[in-house]
């Protein structure tokens, strides 16, 4: 009788494997490998393709292991993962290898490890542990301060590398989690509006005042105190006058990225070169593209580092608008699947883990594709499952494994 029960539980575990999420992930990985092969074809960078295959294999193994771990083990070790990720960030601060101006890698033989990628997972698990504990109230300063402290320490270490892009991913993840658990939407709307207003102020007065007007009108939808609303509107419009001071305090490479975002044509052979070539590649693909290994911008290496930040330009040039839409639809399907899982689970820890993974993957996708088509500033944020980077693809697959674990645990408990 005991044997029969074990067999039944094993069968249920197989049934509750999330095939939809798994197949979507595999599809994006395959498109990423095809794009990476094309971006490095017949060049001295072809080894990147084979390294990516090894990284994906490691990531898939970890994904399956995590998917079948006891959920109690993940909860219990959340803080352990967070502390280890902090320790790795400290180690990289002293013994890290500098690549492209960022001291953020630990090198082991022919492979490199980027601790900042694992820090995103550690922060997510720690926040999920805190906000899901009994008696926690995110609306109190005590509990909110604890959550902010959790992200402040790794963010500080990551910014010191400096890696501004990854630091913004952690804040985007926190924003998604706070929105999901019911934190004051008025405050969140205000916080997200300010950086966009600062960014658009660099674009020009028309861009800025159009966005400021739209956001100001949106404030009235929250039906808050009239004086408070008017005060915030004044703050919104005053940002255009203080953005110059913000700009002066930025580092040279950050100023260069803003200049490239505002007007890439001003420096077509310098900072604006990558963006211009990427936009040309995306636009030149037409409806169906130029064909595999036939992309002019891709095969003639007009886009430096095309296998990382600008990988999206490869499928759009070689497979056209259809190829680009397929990538977006697959990413959207994955994110939507994760949101659905977040909504159906009853355990708050599990729900927060899922929505945190959603926030990370959505932010990466939104910013990276925006970079490739010239509507977002270049921030060094790669495209999930497609951009070259061993640690990055492994961390993405770990996130998928965590969500698959949540899905399996939820239905397993329902069936017992």
KEPA-956449 format. One record per residue (C-alpha): x, y, z; chain. Coordinates in steps of 0.1 Angstrom, whole numbers, always signed. Last residue first. Layout:
<X: X; Y: Y; Z: Z; chain: A>
...
// end
This chain:
<X: -30; Y: +152; Z: -21; chain: A>
<X: -39; Y: +167; Z: -55; chain: A>
<X: -40; Y: +203; Z: -43; chain: A>
<X: -6; Y: +199; Z: -27; chain: A>
<X: +9; Y: +186; Z: -59; chain: A>
<X: -8; Y: +214; Z: -79; chain: A>
<X: +8; Y: +242; Z: -59; chain: A>
<X: +42; Y: +224; Z: -55; chain: A>
<X: +45; Y: +219; Z: -93; chain: A>
<X: +37; Y: +255; Z: -101; chain: A>
<X: +60; Y: +269; Z: -74; chain: A>
<X: +88; Y: +246; Z: -85; chain: A>
<X: +83; Y: +257; Z: -122; chain: A>
<X: +86; Y: +293; Z: -110; chain: A>
<X: +119; Y: +285; Z: -92; chain: A>
<X: +132; Y: +266; Z: -122; chain: A>
<X: +124; Y: +295; Z: -145; chain: A>
<X: +144; Y: +318; Z: -122; chain: A>
<X: +172; Y: +293; Z: -123; chain: A>
<X: +170; Y: +294; Z: -161; chain: A>
<X: +175; Y: +331; Z: -162; chain: A>
<X: +204; Y: +329; Z: -137; chain: A>
<X: +221; Y: +303; Z: -160; chain: A>
<X: +216; Y: +325; Z: -190; chain: A>
<X: +232; Y: +355; Z: -173; chain: A>
<X: +261; Y: +335; Z: -158; chain: A>
<X: +271; Y: +322; Z: -192; chain: A>
<X: +266; Y: +354; Z: -212; chain: A>
<X: +256; Y: +358; Z: -248; chain: A>
<X: +222; Y: +374; Z: -252; chain: A>
<X: +192; Y: +351; Z: -260; chain: A>
<X: +178; Y: +336; Z: -228; chain: A>
<X: +168; Y: +370; Z: -215; chain: A>
<X: +180; Y: +400; Z: -236; chain: A>
<X: +210; Y: +418; Z: -221; chain: A>
<X: +211; Y: +451; Z: -201; chain: A>
<X: +241; Y: +472; Z: -209; chain: A>
<X: +222; Y: +505; Z: -204; chain: A>
<X: +219; Y: +519; Z: -239; chain: A>
<X: +191; Y: +544; Z: -236; chain: A>
<X: +156; Y: +534; Z: -248; chain: A>
<X: +138; Y: +541; Z: -280; chain: A>
<X: +166; Y: +532; Z: -304; chain: A>
<X: +153; Y: +499; Z: -318; chain: A>
<X: +179; Y: +477; Z: -301; chain: A>
<X: +178; Y: +497; Z: -269; chain: A>
<X: +140; Y: +493; Z: -266; chain: A>
<X: +145; Y: +455; Z: -272; chain: A>
<X: +169; Y: +455; Z: -243; chain: A>
<X: +149; Y: +477; Z: -220; chain: A>
<X: +116; Y: +458; Z: -224; chain: A>
<X: +132; Y: +424; Z: -223; chain: A>
<X: +153; Y: +430; Z: -192; chain: A>
<X: +124; Y: +447; Z: -174; chain: A>
<X: +100; Y: +419; Z: -183; chain: A>
<X: +125; Y: +392; Z: -171; chain: A>
<X: +132; Y: +408; Z: -138; chain: A>
<X: +96; Y: +417; Z: -131; chain: A>
<X: +83; Y: +383; Z: -140; chain: A>
<X: +109; Y: +366; Z: -117; chain: A>
<X: +98; Y: +389; Z: -89; chain: A>
<X: +62; Y: +380; Z: -97; chain: A>
<X: +70; Y: +343; Z: -93; chain: A>
<X: +90; Y: +347; Z: -61; chain: A>
<X: +62; Y: +369; Z: -46; chain: A>
<X: +35; Y: +343; Z: -53; chain: A>
<X: +56; Y: +315; Z: -38; chain: A>
<X: +63; Y: +334; Z: -6; chain: A>
<X: +26; Y: +344; Z: -5; chain: A>
<X: +13; Y: +308; Z: -6; chain: A>
<X: -21; Y: +306; Z: -22; chain: A>
<X: -9; Y: +301; Z: -58; chain: A>
<X: -33; Y: +310; Z: -86; chain: A>
<X: -22; Y: +346; Z: -93; chain: A>
<X: +16; Y: +340; Z: -94; chain: A>
<X: +10; Y: +311; Z: -118; chain: A>
<X: -9; Y: +334; Z: -141; chain: A>
<X: +18; Y: +360; Z: -139; chain: A>
<X: +44; Y: +333; Z: -148; chain: A>
<X: +24; Y: +322; Z: -179; chain: A>
<X: +21; Y: +359; Z: -189; chain: A>
<X: +59; Y: +363; Z: -187; chain: A>
<X: +65; Y: +332; Z: -208; chain: A>
<X: +39; Y: +342; Z: -234; chain: A>
<X: +53; Y: +377; Z: -235; chain: A>
<X: +88; Y: +364; Z: -242; chain: A>
<X: +75; Y: +341; Z: -269; chain: A>
<X: +54; Y: +369; Z: -284; chain: A>
<X: +84; Y: +392; Z: -284; chain: A>
<X: +107; Y: +367; Z: -301; chain: A>
<X: +80; Y: +358; Z: -327; chain: A>
<X: +74; Y: +395; Z: -334; chain: A>
<X: +111; Y: +400; Z: -342; chain: A>
<X: +111; Y: +370; Z: -365; chain: A>
<X: +80; Y: +382; Z: -383; chain: A>
<X: +94; Y: +417; Z: -387; chain: A>
<X: +124; Y: +403; Z: -405; chain: A>
<X: +139; Y: +369; Z: -402; chain: A>
<X: +176; Y: +379; Z: -409; chain: A>
<X: +174; Y: +415; Z: -398; chain: A>
<X: +149; Y: +410; Z: -369; chain: A>
<X: +166; Y: +378; Z: -358; chain: A>
<X: +200; Y: +396; Z: -355; chain: A>
<X: +188; Y: +430; Z: -342; chain: A>
<X: +176; Y: +413; Z: -310; chain: A>
<X: +212; Y: +404; Z: -301; chain: A>
<X: +221; Y: +440; Z: -295; chain: A>
<X: +233; Y: +439; Z: -259; chain: A>
<X: +252; Y: +406; Z: -262; chain: A>
<X: +259; Y: +389; Z: -295; chain: A>
<X: +260; Y: +422; Z: -314; chain: A>
<X: +290; Y: +432; Z: -293; chain: A>
<X: +300; Y: +456; Z: -322; chain: A>
<X: +274; Y: +461; Z: -348; chain: A>
<X: +288; Y: +465; Z: -383; chain: A>
<X: +301; Y: +429; Z: -382; chain: A>
<X: +297; Y: +423; Z: -419; chain: A>
<X: +276; Y: +392; Z: -412; chain: A>
<X: +252; Y: +410; Z: -389; chain: A>
<X: +248; Y: +443; Z: -407; chain: A>
<X: +243; Y: +425; Z: -440; chain: A>
<X: +220; Y: +397; Z: -427; chain: A>
<X: +224; Y: +367; Z: -449; chain: A>
<X: +233; Y: +341; Z: -423; chain: A>
<X: +197; Y: +330; Z: -422; chain: A>
<X: +175; Y: +350; Z: -446; chain: A>
<X: +171; Y: +386; Z: -455; chain: A>
<X: +140; Y: +392; Z: -434; chain: A>
<X: +104; Y: +383; Z: -437; chain: A>
<X: +86; Y: +416; Z: -433; chain: A>
<X: +115; Y: +440; Z: -438; chain: A>
<X: +149; Y: +431; Z: -424; chain: A>
<X: +163; Y: +465; Z: -431; chain: A>
<X: +146; Y: +482; Z: -402; chain: A>
<X: +161; Y: +460; Z: -375; chain: A>
<X: +196; Y: +462; Z: -390; chain: A>
<X: +194; Y: +499; Z: -395; chain: A>
<X: +182; Y: +504; Z: -359; chain: A>
<X: +212; Y: +483; Z: -347; chain: A>
<X: +236; Y: +502; Z: -369; chain: A>
<X: +224; Y: +536; Z: -355; chain: A>
<X: +225; Y: +523; Z: -319; chain: A>
<X: +260; Y: +508; Z: -322; chain: A>
<X: +274; Y: +540; Z: -338; chain: A>
<X: +260; Y: +565; Z: -314; chain: A>
<X: +289; Y: +564; Z: -290; chain: A>
<X: +315; Y: +570; Z: -317; chain: A>
<X: +313; Y: +569; Z: -355; chain: A>
<X: +278; Y: +583; Z: -357; chain: A>
<X: +283; Y: +609; Z: -330; chain: A>
<X: +255; Y: +634; Z: -334; chain: A>
<X: +234; Y: +607; Z: -351; chain: A>
<X: +228; Y: +591; Z: -317; chain: A>
<X: +208; Y: +621; Z: -305; chain: A>
<X: +190; Y: +618; Z: -272; chain: A>
<X: +200; Y: +581; Z: -265; chain: A>
<X: +236; Y: +586; Z: -275; chain: A>
<X: +238; Y: +618; Z: -253; chain: A>
<X: +223; Y: +598; Z: -224; chain: A>
<X: +248; Y: +570; Z: -229; chain: A>
<X: +277; Y: +595; Z: -231; chain: A>
<X: +266; Y: +611; Z: -198; chain: A>
<X: +266; Y: +577; Z: -182; chain: A>
<X: +301; Y: +571; Z: -195; chain: A>
<X: +313; Y: +604; Z: -181; chain: A>
<X: +299; Y: +599; Z: -146; chain: A>
<X: +267; Y: +617; Z: -137; chain: A>
<X: +267; Y: +647; Z: -114; chain: A>
<X: +263; Y: +673; Z: -142; chain: A>
<X: +233; Y: +654; Z: -156; chain: A>
<X: +214; Y: +658; Z: -123; chain: A>
<X: +221; Y: +695; Z: -123; chain: A>
<X: +208; Y: +698; Z: -159; chain: A>
<X: +177; Y: +679; Z: -149; chain: A>
<X: +168; Y: +706; Z: -124; chain: A>
<X: +147; Y: +728; Z: -147; chain: A>
<X: +129; Y: +700; Z: -165; chain: A>
<X: +121; Y: +684; Z: -131; chain: A>
<X: +100; Y: +715; Z: -123; chain: A>
<X: +71; Y: +701; Z: -143; chain: A>
<X: +68; Y: +669; Z: -123; chain: A>
<X: +73; Y: +688; Z: -89; chain: A>
<X: +45; Y: +712; Z: -98; chain: A>
<X: +22; Y: +682; Z: -106; chain: A>
<X: +32; Y: +667; Z: -73; chain: A>
<X: +20; Y: +698; Z: -55; chain: A>
<X: -12; Y: +699; Z: -74; chain: A>
<X: -19; Y: +663; Z: -64; chain: A>
<X: -11; Y: +670; Z: -27; chain: A>
<X: -34; Y: +700; Z: -27; chain: A>
<X: -62; Y: +680; Z: -42; chain: A>
<X: -59; Y: +651; Z: -17; chain: A>
<X: -59; Y: +618; Z: -36; chain: A>
<X: -83; Y: +607; Z: -62; chain: A>
<X: -59; Y: +582; Z: -78; chain: A>
<X: -72; Y: +591; Z: -113; chain: A>
<X: -62; Y: +627; Z: -107; chain: A>
<X: -25; Y: +616; Z: -110; chain: A>
<X: -31; Y: +605; Z: -146; chain: A>
<X: -36; Y: +641; Z: -157; chain: A>
<X: -2; Y: +649; Z: -143; chain: A>
<X: +14; Y: +619; Z: -160; chain: A>
<X: +0; Y: +629; Z: -195; chain: A>
<X: +11; Y: +665; Z: -190; chain: A>
<X: +46; Y: +656; Z: -179; chain: A>
<X: +49; Y: +632; Z: -208; chain: A>
<X: +40; Y: +659; Z: -234; chain: A>
<X: +61; Y: +685; Z: -215; chain: A>
<X: +92; Y: +663; Z: -216; chain: A>
<X: +90; Y: +651; Z: -252; chain: A>
<X: +83; Y: +686; Z: -265; chain: A>
<X: +110; Y: +702; Z: -243; chain: A>
<X: +138; Y: +679; Z: -255; chain: A>
<X: +151; Y: +644; Z: -252; chain: A>
<X: +171; Y: +652; Z: -220; chain: A>
<X: +139; Y: +660; Z: -202; chain: A>
<X: +126; Y: +626; Z: -213; chain: A>
<X: +151; Y: +609; Z: -190; chain: A>
<X: +143; Y: +631; Z: -160; chain: A>
<X: +106; Y: +626; Z: -167; chain: A>
<X: +111; Y: +588; Z: -169; chain: A>
<X: +131; Y: +589; Z: -136; chain: A>
<X: +103; Y: +608; Z: -119; chain: A>
<X: +73; Y: +588; Z: -131; chain: A>
<X: +83; Y: +555; Z: -115; chain: A>
<X: +84; Y: +570; Z: -80; chain: A>
<X: +51; Y: +589; Z: -85; chain: A>
<X: +33; Y: +558; Z: -97; chain: A>
<X: +47; Y: +538; Z: -68; chain: A>
<X: +35; Y: +564; Z: -43; chain: A>
<X: +0; Y: +564; Z: -58; chain: A>
<X: +0; Y: +526; Z: -60; chain: A>
<X: +4; Y: +523; Z: -22; chain: A>
<X: +18; Y: +488; Z: -17; chain: A>
<X: -6; Y: +460; Z: -25; chain: A>
<X: +16; Y: +428; Z: -27; chain: A>
<X: +19; Y: +430; Z: -65; chain: A>
<X: +29; Y: +466; Z: -67; chain: A>
<X: +56; Y: +461; Z: -41; chain: A>
<X: +69; Y: +430; Z: -59; chain: A>
<X: +70; Y: +448; Z: -93; chain: A>
<X: +89; Y: +478; Z: -78; chain: A>
<X: +113; Y: +455; Z: -60; chain: A>
<X: +121; Y: +437; Z: -93; chain: A>
<X: +126; Y: +471; Z: -111; chain: A>
<X: +150; Y: +481; Z: -82; chain: A>
<X: +170; Y: +450; Z: -88; chain: A>
<X: +171; Y: +455; Z: -125; chain: A>
<X: +182; Y: +491; Z: -120; chain: A>
<X: +213; Y: +478; Z: -102; chain: A>
<X: +220; Y: +455; Z: -131; chain: A>
<X: +222; Y: +485; Z: -155; chain: A>
<X: +243; Y: +507; Z: -132; chain: A>
<X: +272; Y: +483; Z: -131; chain: A>
<X: +302; Y: +501; Z: -116; chain: A>
<X: +317; Y: +480; Z: -99; chain: A>
<X: +306; Y: +503; Z: -71; chain: A>
<X: +270; Y: +503; Z: -84; chain: A>
<X: +269; Y: +465; Z: -78; chain: A>
<X: +282; Y: +468; Z: -42; chain: A>
<X: +256; Y: +496; Z: -35; chain: A>
<X: +228; Y: +475; Z: -51; chain: A>
<X: +238; Y: +445; Z: -30; chain: A>
<X: +234; Y: +465; Z: +3; chain: A>
<X: +204; Y: +486; Z: -7; chain: A>
<X: +182; Y: +457; Z: -18; chain: A>
<X: +178; Y: +441; Z: +16; chain: A>
<X: +179; Y: +475; Z: +33; chain: A>
<X: +148; Y: +486; Z: +13; chain: A>
<X: +129; Y: +455; Z: +25; chain: A>
<X: +139; Y: +462; Z: +61; chain: A>
<X: +129; Y: +498; Z: +58; chain: A>
<X: +95; Y: +487; Z: +45; chain: A>
<X: +90; Y: +465; Z: +75; chain: A>
<X: +98; Y: +493; Z: +101; chain: A>
<X: +82; Y: +521; Z: +81; chain: A>
<X: +49; Y: +504; Z: +81; chain: A>
<X: +29; Y: +499; Z: +49; chain: A>
<X: +47; Y: +466; Z: +41; chain: A>
<X: +30; Y: +450; Z: +71; chain: A>
<X: +45; Y: +416; Z: +81; chain: A>
<X: +25; Y: +398; Z: +108; chain: A>
<X: +34; Y: +364; Z: +96; chain: A>
<X: +63; Y: +362; Z: +71; chain: A>
<X: +56; Y: +365; Z: +34; chain: A>
<X: +71; Y: +400; Z: +30; chain: A>
<X: +104; Y: +389; Z: +45; chain: A>
<X: +109; Y: +355; Z: +28; chain: A>
<X: +99; Y: +369; Z: -6; chain: A>
<X: +124; Y: +398; Z: -1; chain: A>
<X: +152; Y: +373; Z: +7; chain: A>
<X: +143; Y: +351; Z: -23; chain: A>
<X: +143; Y: +381; Z: -47; chain: A>
<X: +176; Y: +395; Z: -33; chain: A>
<X: +194; Y: +362; Z: -37; chain: A>
<X: +181; Y: +358; Z: -72; chain: A>
<X: +192; Y: +393; Z: -82; chain: A>
<X: +225; Y: +386; Z: -65; chain: A>
<X: +231; Y: +356; Z: -88; chain: A>
<X: +234; Y: +380; Z: -117; chain: A>
<X: +256; Y: +404; Z: -98; chain: A>
<X: +280; Y: +375; Z: -91; chain: A>
<X: +292; Y: +374; Z: -127; chain: A>
<X: +312; Y: +342; Z: -132; chain: A>
<X: +338; Y: +338; Z: -160; chain: A>
<X: +349; Y: +307; Z: -178; chain: A>
<X: +382; Y: +299; Z: -196; chain: A>
<X: +401; Y: +292; Z: -163; chain: A>
<X: +380; Y: +305; Z: -135; chain: A>
<X: +374; Y: +342; Z: -137; chain: A>
<X: +354; Y: +363; Z: -113; chain: A>
<X: +335; Y: +391; Z: -130; chain: A>
<X: +321; Y: +425; Z: -120; chain: A>
<X: +349; Y: +451; Z: -124; chain: A>
<X: +331; Y: +471; Z: -151; chain: A>
<X: +350; Y: +492; Z: -177; chain: A>
<X: +344; Y: +468; Z: -206; chain: A>
<X: +356; Y: +438; Z: -186; chain: A>
<X: +374; Y: +442; Z: -153; chain: A>
<X: +382; Y: +410; Z: -134; chain: A>
<X: +372; Y: +408; Z: -97; chain: A>
<X: +395; Y: +401; Z: -68; chain: A>
<X: +386; Y: +429; Z: -44; chain: A>
<X: +351; Y: +440; Z: -54; chain: A>
<X: +345; Y: +405; Z: -68; chain: A>
<X: +349; Y: +390; Z: -33; chain: A>
<X: +324; Y: +415; Z: -18; chain: A>
<X: +299; Y: +406; Z: -45; chain: A>
<X: +305; Y: +369; Z: -39; chain: A>
<X: +298; Y: +374; Z: -2; chain: A>
<X: +266; Y: +393; Z: -9; chain: A>
<X: +254; Y: +364; Z: -31; chain: A>
<X: +263; Y: +339; Z: -3; chain: A>
<X: +242; Y: +360; Z: +21; chain: A>
<X: +212; Y: +360; Z: -2; chain: A>
<X: +214; Y: +323; Z: -9; chain: A>
<X: +216; Y: +316; Z: +28; chain: A>
<X: +187; Y: +339; Z: +34; chain: A>
<X: +165; Y: +319; Z: +11; chain: A>
<X: +176; Y: +286; Z: +25; chain: A>
<X: +145; Y: +277; Z: +46; chain: A>
<X: +121; Y: +289; Z: +18; chain: A>
<X: +139; Y: +268; Z: -8; chain: A>
<X: +140; Y: +237; Z: +14; chain: A>
<X: +103; Y: +241; Z: +22; chain: A>
<X: +96; Y: +241; Z: -15; chain: A>
<X: +111; Y: +206; Z: -18; chain: A>
<X: +134; Y: +206; Z: -48; chain: A>
<X: +119; Y: +194; Z: -80; chain: A>
<X: +120; Y: +226; Z: -101; chain: A>
<X: +153; Y: +235; Z: -85; chain: A>
<X: +170; Y: +203; Z: -99; chain: A>
<X: +153; Y: +208; Z: -133; chain: A>
<X: +165; Y: +244; Z: -136; chain: A>
<X: +200; Y: +235; Z: -124; chain: A>
<X: +203; Y: +210; Z: -152; chain: A>
<X: +189; Y: +235; Z: -177; chain: A>
<X: +214; Y: +261; Z: -166; chain: A>
<X: +243; Y: +238; Z: -169; chain: A>
<X: +232; Y: +228; Z: -204; chain: A>
<X: +226; Y: +265; Z: -212; chain: A>
<X: +261; Y: +274; Z: -200; chain: A>
<X: +277; Y: +246; Z: -222; chain: A>
<X: +257; Y: +258; Z: -252; chain: A>
<X: +268; Y: +294; Z: -245; chain: A>
<X: +304; Y: +283; Z: -245; chain: A>
<X: +299; Y: +267; Z: -279; chain: A>
<X: +285; Y: +299; Z: -294; chain: A>
<X: +311; Y: +321; Z: -277; chain: A>
<X: +338; Y: +300; Z: -294; chain: A>
<X: +327; Y: +315; Z: -327; chain: A>
<X: +342; Y: +348; Z: -317; chain: A>
<X: +371; Y: +347; Z: -342; chain: A>
<X: +347; Y: +350; Z: -371; chain: A>
<X: +329; Y: +328; Z: -396; chain: A>
<X: +296; Y: +330; Z: -377; chain: A>
<X: +296; Y: +350; Z: -345; chain: A>
<X: +263; Y: +368; Z: -350; chain: A>
<X: +248; Y: +339; Z: -369; chain: A>
<X: +256; Y: +314; Z: -342; chain: A>
<X: +243; Y: +338; Z: -316; chain: A>
<X: +210; Y: +343; Z: -335; chain: A>
<X: +205; Y: +305; Z: -338; chain: A>
<X: +214; Y: +300; Z: -302; chain: A>
<X: +189; Y: +327; Z: -291; chain: A>
<X: +162; Y: +313; Z: -313; chain: A>
<X: +169; Y: +279; Z: -296; chain: A>
<X: +168; Y: +294; Z: -261; chain: A>
<X: +135; Y: +312; Z: -269; chain: A>
<X: +119; Y: +279; Z: -279; chain: A>
<X: +133; Y: +260; Z: -249; chain: A>
<X: +118; Y: +286; Z: -225; chain: A>
<X: +84; Y: +284; Z: -242; chain: A>
<X: +86; Y: +246; Z: -241; chain: A>
<X: +94; Y: +246; Z: -203; chain: A>
<X: +67; Y: +272; Z: -195; chain: A>
<X: +40; Y: +252; Z: -213; chain: A>
<X: +53; Y: +219; Z: -200; chain: A>
<X: +49; Y: +228; Z: -164; chain: A>
<X: +55; Y: +195; Z: -147; chain: A>
<X: +24; Y: +187; Z: -127; chain: A>
<X: +19; Y: +154; Z: -145; chain: A>
<X: +53; Y: +142; Z: -136; chain: A>
<X: +49; Y: +151; Z: -99; chain: A>
<X: +15; Y: +134; Z: -99; chain: A>
<X: +31; Y: +101; Z: -112; chain: A>
<X: +57; Y: +102; Z: -84; chain: A>
<X: +29; Y: +108; Z: -58; chain: A>
<X: +10; Y: +78; Z: -72; chain: A>
<X: +41; Y: +56; Z: -72; chain: A>
<X: +47; Y: +65; Z: -36; chain: A>
<X: +11; Y: +57; Z: -27; chain: A>
<X: +14; Y: +23; Z: -44; chain: A>
<X: +45; Y: +15; Z: -25; chain: A>
<X: +29; Y: +23; Z: +8; chain: A>
<X: +0; Y: +0; Z: +0; chain: A>
// end
